[in-house]
Amino acid sequence: MSQISLNIEPTNTPTILKFTANKILTSGSYQFNNIDDAKNSPLAQQLFHLPFIKRVYISANFIALERFLIVEWSDVQNELKEQLKNYLNSGDALILEEKKQNQIPLEVYAEVTPNPAVLKFITNKKLVATNFEFKNKDEAKFSPLATELFNFPFTKEVFLSNNYVAVTKIDTIEWNDITTELRSFIKQYLDEGKIIINEVPEYKEKQAVTDTVIGELDTVSQQIISILDEHIRPAVAADGGNIKFQSYEENTKTVNVILQGACSGCPSSTITLKNGIEAMLKQLIPGKIEEVVAINL
């Protein structure tokens, strides 16, 4: 049997790091918030003995770890990679299957968003550790779930985030005609433990720099990212979307961002950008911001 190897991959959240394997590790998705939560994962229990581990995510072909702020990933990531690789190749159980009967039954419910073309299908389980946006079926080739959703003739785009799937429909069909069908499909797909993300080496966050080491950016860019993460992204996520920092142009004092999910193409996005995001950045970083532009609006 071939050995499992791991690649280190940063995520949109600086405190979360992914270790992606060259093969499928598990058919389910799991989130462990503390050592007591990890009773059915010997590996997660080991990881929680490290003082800087805050959360552990295990899903498909990757393990994602969230750290406390007492360390930087650069100081510990190589040792962690070796520890994870040695465990995975030892043959020890990653998830104790007999504990599955204690899992909370899966729930999926539909929720409207400010974008009339987008509906959120929210679950009570962790789906992915980072956001994935697919504009067409070809982009979704490494996500079996997104690929299946594109097989529906009314699906225009798919956005995967944390605990929900946001689907953008074509204009010629109404949500009342397809919501039940989509909800039932997504629930059955997840109930059967099918793979959500199969492999991700080819996936790149388009035109975004949020995975760049924050310390390499200029001071204003760091401030912008901090404000987006703390004040804006949670509200945007609640509406079924995401906002990503792309660049800051010092000479024009322009902030370029990327809108994803329900925010992309939303009729109210321009109002949100100007009256919400732009106004907040101007207030919190006085004299440095003149305009916020969504480069994909």
URBELVEN-V299318 format. One record per backbone hydrogen bond with DSSP energy under -0.5 kcal/mol. CO is the residue of the C=O (numbers start at 0). NH is the residue of the N-H. E is the energy in kcal/mol with one decimal. If there is no record, write none. Layout:
# URBELVEN-V299318
co=<CO CO>
nh=<NH NH>
e=<E E>
This chain:
# URBELVEN-V299318
co=<4 6 6 8 11 12 14 15 16 17 17 18 19 27 29 31 33 34 35 37 39 40 41 42 43 44 45 46 49 51 51 54 55 56 57 58 59 59 60 61 62 63 64 65 65 67 71 71 72 72 75 76 77 78 79 80 81 82 83 84 86 86 86 94 95 96 97 98 99 106 108 110 113 114 116 117 118 119 119 120 121 131 133 135 137 139 141 141 141 142 143 144 145 146 147 148 151 153 156 157 158 159 160 161 161 162 163 164 164 165 166 166 167 167 169 173 173 174 174 177 178 179 180 181 182 183 184 185 186 187 188 189 195 196 199 203 204 208 212 213 217 218 219 220 221 222 223 224 225 226 226 227 227 231 232 233 234 235 235 236 239 241 243 244 246 247 248 248 252 252 253 253 254 255 255 256 257 259 259 260 262 262 265 267 268 269 270 270 271 271 272 273 275 276 277 278 279 280 284 284 290 292 292 293>
nh=<21 8 19 17 13 15 66 10 64 8 19 62 6 59 57 55 37 37 38 40 95 44 45 46 47 48 48 49 52 53 67 65 31 63 29 61 24 25 20 58 18 56 16 53 54 70 74 75 75 76 79 80 81 82 83 84 85 86 87 88 89 90 91 96 98 99 100 101 102 123 121 119 115 117 168 112 166 110 121 164 108 159 157 139 140 142 143 197 198 146 147 148 149 150 150 151 154 169 167 133 165 131 163 126 127 122 160 120 166 158 118 168 155 156 172 176 177 177 178 181 182 183 184 185 186 187 188 189 190 191 193 192 144 60 202 205 207 211 215 216 221 222 223 224 225 226 227 228 229 230 231 231 232 235 236 237 238 238 240 239 261 259 257 208 255 249 252 253 289 290 248 255 292 245 246 294 243 241 262 263 264 265 268 271 272 273 274 275 275 276 277 278 279 280 281 282 283 284 287 288 254 256 294 296>
e=<-1.1 -0.5 -2.6 -2.7 -0.6 -2.4 -2.5 -0.8 -2.8 -3.0 -0.6 -1.9 -2.3 -1.2 -2.4 -2.3 -0.7 -0.6 -0.8 -2.1 -3.0 -2.1 -2.0 -2.3 -2.0 -0.6 -1.3 -1.8 -1.6 -0.5 -2.5 -2.5 -3.0 -2.7 -3.0 -2.4 -2.8 -1.5 -3.5 -2.3 -2.6 -3.2 -2.5 -3.5 -1.5 -0.9 -1.4 -0.7 -1.2 -2.9 -2.3 -2.4 -1.9 -2.3 -2.9 -2.6 -2.6 -2.0 -2.8 -1.8 -1.3 -0.5 -0.6 -1.0 -1.9 -2.0 -0.6 -2.1 -2.1 -1.0 -2.6 -2.7 -0.7 -2.1 -2.6 -0.7 -2.5 -2.6 -0.6 -1.9 -2.2 -2.9 -2.3 -0.9 -1.3 -2.0 -0.6 -3.3 -1.0 -2.7 -2.2 -2.1 -2.0 -0.6 -0.9 -1.4 -1.8 -1.7 -2.6 -3.0 -3.2 -2.3 -2.9 -3.5 -1.3 -3.1 -2.3 -2.7 -0.5 -2.5 -2.0 -0.5 -3.7 -1.4 -0.9 -1.3 -0.5 -1.4 -2.6 -2.5 -2.8 -2.4 -2.1 -2.7 -2.4 -2.3 -2.6 -2.3 -2.7 -1.9 -1.6 -1.6 -0.8 -0.5 -1.2 -0.9 -1.6 -1.6 -2.1 -1.7 -2.1 -2.2 -2.6 -2.5 -2.2 -2.3 -2.7 -2.7 -2.4 -2.7 -1.1 -0.7 -3.7 -2.3 -2.9 -1.6 -0.8 -0.8 -2.0 -1.9 -2.4 -2.7 -2.5 -1.4 -2.9 -0.8 -1.5 -1.4 -3.3 -1.5 -3.0 -0.6 -3.3 -2.7 -1.7 -2.3 -2.5 -1.4 -1.7 -1.1 -0.6 -1.3 -1.9 -2.4 -2.8 -2.4 -2.9 -0.6 -1.5 -2.1 -3.6 -0.7 -2.2 -2.5 -2.3 -1.8 -2.7 -2.4 -1.7 -0.6 -2.9 -2.8 -0.7 -1.3>
